[in-house]
Amino acid sequence: MRKETYLPRELGLLAASMLFLLTIDIFYNTKEWQIHFRGALSMLQTMKKLGNGDQNLDPSVYFAQLTKLTYLFSTLYVYDDDVCNKYISVVDLDCIQFSTDQEMQSLIYRNLGVTESMITCLAEVVKYLQLGETVKTIDAIQMDIDACEPGKMREYFDSQNGLIVHNQSMIFHTAMRLLFEREAKKQSPFELQDIVNTGVYHLKIDHEITNEFDGVGLLWPVFVIACEATSGEAQRVLQIYLESFQLYTGTSLERAIHIIFAVWERRKHDNNVSWISVVRELDPTILLS
């Protein structure tokens, strides 16, 4: 694609290709996949300047939001001198924002249960962890997280796909709340088991509905919920859930399960061990998208 100018959709295709390279988990060296990620982000910044991506059903919006999520998931545990954090800050991703009007009609919601409001909230949590209250107070972030919690959505329960999307939405929101409570508010994981149980409940429903389909959706929210589970019962349910996908998923899930078990084991001796520190020690190149 050597041209002086590119159509927005051409840039979207290039960004999508780069995102594909990220998500198939072929880069085991941190700097390698982050270099490709930086290229994807640069494409998206260019697309935004060209005014592309105003429509909820535009594929470029979907890939832009996925790329932003990839950064937000990864920047929590990669080191400061890695390519991701050395050359890109969470503030740089402010350019990747879209309207929240009719956000439940967007491709990312229909496919993964994630709304633009949730992505914005997750970015706020990450900013707080990296920059402190210079951006937004912890109380303000709490209010935003509460505001974007999925509703009952009873009108969608007569549709199997609607129920799947709703459960995925609840799973993502639960993981985001757990991240906020654990890492920003410094709550003990043993004080958060009601939230964990909410996540486990929706994971069980999701598994019952989708057990004939291949795939686990977004790995990061499942990973966070699993890491924060402290009861033997919840851990058994999560172990069964995760291992049921191992036959047809890539290495990321296997690596994630290894980290989850390590967190559970270490928490027997240190109640407040953070999954972030365990990832940094054991497998900082993992992609949890």
Residue pairs with C-beta under 8 A, 6 or more apart in sequence:
1 10
1 14
6 14
6 46
8 47
8 50
8 51
8 52
8 53
8 60
9 52
9 60
11 43
11 46
11 47
11 50
11 52
11 60
12 43
12 47
12 52
12 53
12 58
12 59
12 60
12 63
14 43
15 40
15 43
15 44
15 47
15 60
15 63
15 64
15 67
16 59
16 60
16 63
18 36
18 37
18 39
18 40
18 43
19 40
19 63
19 66
19 67
19 70
21 27
21 33
21 36
22 33
22 36
22 37
22 40
22 70
22 287
22 289
23 70
23 287
23 289
24 250
25 250
25 251
25 252
25 287
27 33
27 36
27 285
27 287
28 285
29 285
30 78
30 79
30 82
30 83
30 84
30 284
30 285
31 82
31 83
33 285
33 287
34 74
34 78
34 82
34 83
34 84
35 83
37 67
37 70
37 71
37 74
37 83
37 84
38 83
38 84
38 87
38 88
40 67
41 67
41 71
41 88
41 92
41 93
44 63
44 64
44 67
44 68
44 95
44 96
45 92
45 95
45 96
47 53
47 60
47 64
48 64
48 95
48 96
52 58
52 60
53 60
53 61
53 64
53 98
54 98
54 99
55 61
56 98
56 99
56 102
56 103
56 105
56 106
56 107
57 105
57 106
57 107
58 107
59 107
61 98
61 106
61 107
61 108
62 106
62 107
62 108
62 111
64 96
64 98
65 96
65 98
65 106
65 108
65 114
65 116
65 119
66 108
66 289
67 96
68 93
68 96
68 119
68 123
69 114
69 119
69 122
69 218
69 220
69 289
70 287
70 289
71 84
71 88
71 90
71 93
72 90
72 93
72 119
72 122
72 123
72 126
73 220
73 287
73 288
73 289
74 84
74 287
74 288
75 84
75 85
75 90
75 126
75 130
76 126
76 129
76 179
76 183
76 276
77 276
77 279
77 280
77 284
78 84
78 85
78 284
79 85
79 280
79 284
80 86
82 284
89 130
90 123
90 126
90 127
90 130
90 131
91 127
91 131
93 123
94 123
97 116
97 120
98 106
98 116
99 116
100 115
100 116
100 117
100 120
103 109
103 115
103 116
103 117
104 115
106 115
106 116
108 114
108 115
108 116
109 115
109 165
109 169
110 165
112 168
112 172
112 217
112 218
113 150
113 164
113 165
113 166
113 167
113 168
113 169
113 170
113 171
113 172
113 217
114 168
114 169
114 172
114 218
115 148
115 169
117 144
117 147
117 148
118 148
118 169
118 172
118 173
118 176
120 144
120 148
121 141
121 144
121 145
121 148
121 176
122 176
122 179
124 135
124 136
124 141
124 144
125 141
125 145
125 176
125 179
125 180
125 183
125 184
127 135
127 136
128 135
128 136
128 138
128 141
128 184
129 183
129 184
138 184
138 185
141 180
141 184
142 180
145 173
145 176
145 177
145 180
148 173
149 173
150 166
150 169
150 170
150 173
153 162
153 166
155 162
156 162
156 163
156 165
156 166
157 163
157 166
160 209
163 205
163 209
164 206
164 209
164 210
167 202
167 203
167 205
167 206
167 209
168 206
168 217
168 218
170 198
170 199
170 202
171 199
171 202
171 203
171 206
171 217
171 221
171 222
171 225
172 218
172 221
174 195
174 196
174 198
174 199
174 202
174 221
174 225
175 199
175 220
175 221
175 222
175 223
175 224
175 225
176 221
177 195
178 192
178 195
178 196
178 199
178 224
178 225
178 228
179 224
181 187
181 192
181 195
182 189
182 192
182 228
182 274
183 274
183 276
188 271
188 272
189 196
189 228
189 230
189 267
189 271
189 272
190 230
190 271
192 228
193 229
193 230
193 231
193 234
195 228
196 225
196 228
196 229
196 230
196 234
197 234
199 221
199 225
200 225
200 229
200 234
200 237
200 238
203 222
203 225
203 237
203 238
203 241
204 237
204 241
206 217
207 241
207 244
211 244
214 248
215 245
215 248
215 249
216 222
216 242
216 245
216 249
216 253
218 289
219 252
219 253
219 256
219 288
219 289
220 288
220 289
222 241
222 242
223 256
223 259
223 260
223 275
223 288
224 275
225 238
226 235
226 238
226 242
226 260
227 259
227 260
227 263
227 275
227 278
228 275
229 235
229 238
229 264
230 267
235 264
238 260
242 253
242 256
242 257
242 260
243 257
245 253
246 253
246 254
246 257
252 286
252 287
252 288
252 289
255 283
255 286
256 286
256 288
258 282
258 283
259 275
259 278
259 279
259 282
259 283
259 286
260 275
262 278
262 282
263 273
263 275
263 278
266 273
266 278
267 273
279 286
